[in-house]
Amino acid sequence: MRRICVFCGSRMGVRPVYREVAEKLGQTLAEKGVELVYGGGNVGLMGAVADACLAAGGKVVGVIPRALLEWEVGHEGLTRLEVVDSMHTRKARMAELADGFIALPGGLGTFEELFEILTWAQLGFHAKPVGLLNVESYYSPLIQMLDRGIGEGFMKAENRGLLQIEDNVAALLRAMGQHHPPAVGKRIRDEKQL
């Protein structure tokens, strides 16, 4: 993977470990020669992962909608900052640039980005690895919800396998490097005809 897109919060969260892991991820990407692609802000975990990557000599591409340029405070020290017209364009551009995706802790925006990229994988729109960094079990309730979706018949078990889940940076990058996308069969069928 030459570029990894990171989805994460525009806030730091209450636990210092969130920032520590974001910085570790940014530093590790730089050390491995992997370019960081992210939402372009200099606040919260977004700023922490970008600053750490840059400080370690890495390259960072930010993609930010014009409307959020002031709100998320566009990062001015990046290798490249692309200003786009909408959130839709932002997500499509980040997906186009990236060879894989990692979600750090975050809020609604992070959840939405993660689920959209997983949905695209489920539909066969891409075959790139998607990783979830479950820092301090932050995402454990979400993981339980995915498992319940399978148990209740709303998800296929193989779609759950589209998400690589680890609690540390090294293990997640290793798992993503070994990713083999599942074959995408018929997506939806009328269960009444079974």
PAVEX-63232 format. One record per atom (N, C-alpha, C): residue in one letter; x negated, z negated, y. Coordinates in pm, whole numbers, plus 32768, in hexadecimal, padded with zeros to 4 digits. Example, Ala and Ser with C-alpha at 12.3 -4.5 7.8 and 13.67 -1.06 7.14 Angstrom:
% PAVEX-63232
a7AD97CF47DC7
a7B327CF47E3E
a7AD87CF47EB6
s7AFB7D3C7F1F
s7AA97D367F96
s7AF67CED8003
END
This chain:
% PAVEX-63232
m7FAC80007F8A
m800080008000
m7FA78000807D
r7FBE806380D1
r7F70806D814C
r7FB1802081BF
r8037801781BB
r80807FD18225
r80EF7F7D81E7
i80FE7F038219
i816B7EAC81ED
i81BB7E838267
c823E7E91825B
c829A7E6582C4
c82C27DD582A7
v82B87D82830C
v82DD7CF482FF
v83587CD98354
f83BF7CA28312
f84377C738356
f84297BDC8364
c84407BA783DC
c84337B1683EE
c84767AEA846F
g847D7A678481
g84C57A2E84F1
g84827A418579
s84D57A4885DF
s84A47A498668
s849979BA869D
r84AC795A8643
r849578CC865E
r8430789A85F8
m83F478278614
m838F77EE85BA
m83CB779E8548
g8446776D8557
g847D771384F4
g84497686850C
v8481762584C5
v845F759984DF
v83E375688494
r83BC75AD842A
r834A758083DA
r82CC75CF83FE
p825E758B8418
p81E075D08439
p81B2763083CB
v81DA7617834F
v81AE766C82E0
v81E176FC82EF
y825077118333
y828277998347
y821D77EB8397
r81EC77AF8402
r818777F48454
r810678078405
e80DE77A183BB
e806277A8836D
e8067781C830A
v80D8782C82C6
v80E478988264
v80EA792082A9
a812E7928831B
a813279A68367
a80A479CE8390
e8057796E83C0
e7FCE798A83E8
e7F7979B28370
k7F8E796E82FE
k7F4579908284
k7F647A1F8258
l7FE17A458260
l80077ACD823C
l7FC47B328297
g7FCA7B1B831B
g7F8B7B788379
g7EF67B858360
q7EB47B15834C
q7E247B158331
q7E047B5E82AE
t7E517B438247
t7E3A7B8281C4
t7E4C7C1881CB
l7EB47C468211
l7EC87CD6821F
l7E4F7D168262
a7E1E7CD982CC
a7DA97D0E8312
a7D317D1482B5
e7D197CA8826A
e7CA67CA28210
e7CAE7D0C81A2
k7D277D30817A
k7D397D948111
k7D407E228149
g7D377E2E81CE
g7D3E7EB2820B
g7DCA7EED820A
v7E307E968203
v7EBB7EC28203
v7EF27EB28290
e7F297F1D82C6
e7F607F1A834C
e7FE77ED1834C
l7FFE7E8083B1
l807C7E3783C1
l80DD7E898416
v81577E9683E6
v81C57ED18432
v822C7E628442
y825F7E5084BA
y82C27DE584D0
y83127E03854D
g83697DA68575
g83C87DBD85E0
g83957DBF866E
g83147DAA8683
g82D87DC08707
g82DC7D4E8769
g83147CDA8745
g831C7C6A87A2
g82A07C13879E
n828D7BC28808
n821B7B658809
n82497AD48801
v82C67AC087D6
v82FD7A3987CB
v83177A168739
g83207996871C
g834379668697
g82E17991862C
l8313799A85B2
l82BF79C48542
l82927A548554
m82E27AA3859C
m82BA7B2D85B8
m82347B2F8601
g822A7AE1866A
g81AE7ADB86B6
g813C7A9F8666
a815B7A3A8613
a80F379F685C5
a80B47A548560
v81057AA18517
v80CE7AFB84B2
v807E7B6B84F4
a80AF7B9F8564
a80677C0A85AA
a7FE47BD885E5
d7FE77B658627
d7F6D7B2E8664
d7F027B1185FC
a7F2C7ADB8589
a7ECC7ABA851F
a7E8D7B3984E5
c7EDE7BA084D6
c7EAB7C1F84A1
c7E477C5C8504
l7E6A7C5C8582
l7E107C9285E9
l7D8F7C4285F3
a7D9B7BBD85EE
a7D257B6685FA
a7CC47B7B8587
a7CF97BA58514
a7CA47BBE849E
a7C737C4F8499
g7C8C7C9A8505
g7C5B7D23850C
g7CB97D8C84D3
g7D367D6684BA
g7D967DC48480
g7DDB7E1A84E7
k7E257E7B84B5
k7E737ED58509
k7F067EAD84FD
v7F4C7EB18570
v7FD77E878574
v802A7EEB85C4
v80967F198585
v80F57F7285C8
v81787F2685D9
g81A67F1B8654
g82267EDD8671
g828D7F468693
v830A7F2E866B
v83787F88868B
v83E77F3286C5
i84097F4B8742
i84697EF58786
i84CE7F4887D6
p854E7F2587D1
p85B17F6A8824
p859D7F4788B7
r85B57FA7890B
r85A57F93899C
r85F67F1989CB
a866E7F068994
a86C47E9789BE
a86887E0F899D
l86307E08893A
l85F47D888913
l85667D778949
l85377DD98990
l84AC7DD689C0
l848F7D588A10
e84EC7D308A67
e84D87CB68AB6
e85047C3A8A6A
w85707C468A1E
w85A87BD389D6
w85457BA0896D
e85127BF88919
e84B17BD188B4
e84237BD588EA
v84157BF78967
v83967BFD89AC
v83367C56895D
g833F7CD78977
g82EC7D388931
g82587D138937
h82177D1A88C6
h818A7CF688BA
h81357D6488FA
e80E27D3F895B
e80937DA289A5
e80097DB9896B
g7FE17D6B8905
g7F5A7D7888D1
g7F4F7DC0884C
l7FB77E098826
l7FBA7E4887A2
l7F677EC8879F
t7F497EF48728
t7F097F758716
t7F657FE1874E
r7FE77FD48731
r804980328765
r80D07FEC876C
l81187FFE87DA
l81A07FCB87E9
l81FC80418803
e8259805787A8
e82BA80C387B8
e833C808887EE
v836C80BD885B
v83EB80928895
v845480F98870
v84BF80CA882D
v8526812487FB
v85AC8105883C
d86118157881E
d8690814C8865
d86F380E98829
s86E380C087AB
s87478069876D
s870E801B86F8
m875A7FB986C8
m87347F6D8652
m87327FC885D8
h8790802485D1
h87948081855F
h871380D48559
t86EB810685CD
t8671815685D4
t85F8810085B2
r85F8808485DF
r8589802885C3
r85778017852C
k85E47FF984E6
k85DB7FE08456
k85B2805F840B
a85EB80CF8433
a85C7814D83F0
a8534816F8407
r85038157847F
r84778176849E
r841881188453
m84388097844D
m83E4803A8402
m83E18061836E
a845480888338
a845A80B082AC
a8408812F8294
e840E818B82F3
e83C2820882E9
e832C81ED82E9
l83008190833A
l827181728348
l8238812482D2
a828B80D38290
a825A8071822F
a825480A781A0
d81F6806D8154
d81EB808780C4
d822680148073
g824D7FA880B6
g82887F348077
g82BD7ED680E2
f830B7E7180B9
f834E7E188116
f83427D8880E8
i832F7D2D8147
i832A7C9F8129
i83847C57818E
a83D77BFC815B
a84277BA781B2
a83EE7B1A81B1
l83CD7AE98226
l83A97A5D823E
l842A7A158267
p842879928277
p849E794E82AA
p84CC79888331
g854C79858346
g858679B883C1
g861C799F83C0
g865F79D68422
g86EF79C28430
g873E7A3F8410
l87AC7A538455
l88097AC08436
l87C57B498437
g87717B62849A
g872D7BE484A0
g86D57BFC8428
t868C7B9683FE
t86357BA18389
t86897BB7830C
f86F67B6C82FD
f874D7B7D8288
f87817C0D8283
e87AF7C3C82F6
e87EA7CC282FD
e87827D2C82DA
e87097D20830F
e86A07D8182F0
e867F7D80825B
l86737D098223
l86537CFD8194
l86BF7D3D813F
f873D7D1D815A
f87A97D538108
f87BC7DE9811B
e87A47E198193
e87B07EAA81A5
e87457EF48156
i86C97EC38159
i865E7F088112
i86717EFC807B
l86A97E8B804D
l86CA7E7D7FBE
l873B7EDC7F96
t879D7EEA7FED
t880C7F467FD1
t87D87FD57FC7
w877E7FFA8021
w87438081801C
w86F980957F98
a86B3802D7F68
a866D80367EE8
a86D280457E76
q873D7FF77E7B
q87A57FFC7E13
q87E180887E0B
l87F380C77E7D
l882E814C7E81
l87CA81BB7E63
g874B81967E54
g86E581FA7E37
g86B282447EB1
f86CB820E7F29
f869A824E7FA3
f8603823A7FB4
h85CC81D37F74
h853C81BF7F70
h851A81757EF0
a8499817A7ECC
a846981367E52
a83F680D87E75
k83F880A57EEF
k838C804F7F20
k83A57FBE7EF7
p833B7F717EE0
p83507EE37EBB
p83867E917F2F
v83DD7E327F0C
v84187DD77F6E
v83F97D497F3F
g83B67CFC7F95
g838E7C757F72
g83D07C0C7FC9
l83E77B987F8D
l84217B267FD3
l83BF7AB37FC7
l838D7A838037
l83327A118038
l838579938049
n839A794D7FDB
n83F578D97FD6
n83AA78598000
v83877853807E
v833977E480B5
v838D776480B3
e835676FA8074
e839B7678806E
e842B7687803C
s844276E47FE0
s84C676FD7FA4
s85307727800A
y8503775E807C
y8561778780E5
y85CD77E580B0
y85A47843805A
y860278A8802A
y864578847FA5
s8630780C7F72
s866B77E87EF0
s870477F57EEE
p874E77CA7F56
p87DF77DF7F53
p880578747F4E
l87B978C77F91
l87D479577F90
l87BA798F7F03
i875079637EC3
i8730798E7E3A
i87A079657DDB
q87D478EB7DEE
q884578BD7D9C
q88C079157DB2
m88D579407E2E
m894779977E4D
m89387A1E7E08
l88BF7A547E05
l88A87AD27DBE
l88C87AC27D2A
d88997A557CF0
d88B47A3B7C62
d894A7A2A7C4A
r899079EC7CA5
r8A2179DE7C96
r8A657A667C9E
g8A327ABD7CF6
g8A697B457D00
g8A637B8E7C7B
i89F87B787C2F
i89EC7BB37BAA
i8A517B737B4C
g8A547AEE7B4B
g8AAF7AA57AF3
g8B417AC57B0B
e8B637AE27B88
e8BEE7B007BAB
e8C0F7B947BA0
g8BAC7BE57B79
g8BC67C727B62
g8BC07CCC7BDB
f8B857C9D7C48
f8B7A7CEF7CC0
f8AF47D357CCE
m8A947D0F7C7B
m8A0E7D4A7C7F
m89DE7D637BF1
k898D7DCA7BE3
k894A7DE37B64
k88CB7D8F7B61
a88A87D5C7AEC
a882F7D0A7ADF
a87B37D577B09
e87AE7DDA7AEC
e87367E277B12
e87267E317BAA
n87947E277BF4
n87897E2A7C85
n874B7DA97CBB
r87627D3B7C76
r87207CBC7C9A
r86887CCB7C8B
g865F7D1E7C2B
g85D17D377C14
g858E7D8A7C7F
l85DA7DBF7CDD
l85A07E0A7D4C
l85547DAF7DAC
l856E7D2C7DA5
l85347CCC7E01
l84C87C797DBB
q844D7C857DEA
q83DE7C357DB8
q83DF7BB17E04
i83E17B417DBE
i83EB7ABE7E00
i83757A687DD7
e832D7A357E3A
e82BD79DA7E23
e82BA79757E93
d826E79077E7E
d826678A17EE6
d81DF789E7F2C
n818578FE7F0B
n810779067F56
n80DF79977F69
v809079AD7FCF
v806C7A347FFB
v80247A827F8E
a7FBC7A477F51
a7F6C7A8F7EEE
a7FC17ABC7E77
a80157A627E44
a80697A837DD0
a80CD7AF17DF3
l81057AED7E6C
l81667B527E93
l81257BDB7E9F
l80B17BE17EE0
l806C7C627EEE
l80447C997E66
r801C7C427E0C
r7FF87C6C7D84
r80737CA77D3D
a80E37C617D44
a815F7C917D04
a818C7D167D40
m81837D227DC3
m81AB7D9F7E04
m81517E127DDC
g80D07DF67DC8
g80717E5D7D9E
g808C7E907D12
q80D27E427CC2
q80F27E677C37
q81817E9A7C2A
h81C37EB17C9A
h824F7ED97C9D
h82657F607C5A
h82C67F647C00
h82F47FE17BC4
h838A7FE97BDA
p83B580427C34
p844480457C53
p8498806B7BDA
p850A802A7BC8
p8562804E7B5A
p85A380D67B74
a85C681197B09
a860E81987B17
a869881797B4E
v86C481CC7BAA
v874881B87BE6
v87AA82147B9E
g880781D77B56
g886D82247B0E
g88E782397B64
k895682517B21
k89D482627B6A
k89EF81E07BB6
r8A0A81EE7C35
r8A1281797C8B
r8A94812B7C79
i8B02816F7C7B
i8B84812D7C75
i8BDD81817C17
r8C27813D7BC0
r8C8681857B6D
r8D0781347B67
d8D6F81797B48
d8DF181387B3F
d8DF580E77AC0
e8DF380637ACC
e8DEF800C7A57
e8E7180137A08
k8EDC80447A41
k8F5A805379F9
k8F4E80BC798C
q8EF0811A799D
q8EE08186793D
q8E87815F78C9
l8E4F80E778C8
l8DF480BD785E
l8E3C809D77DE
END
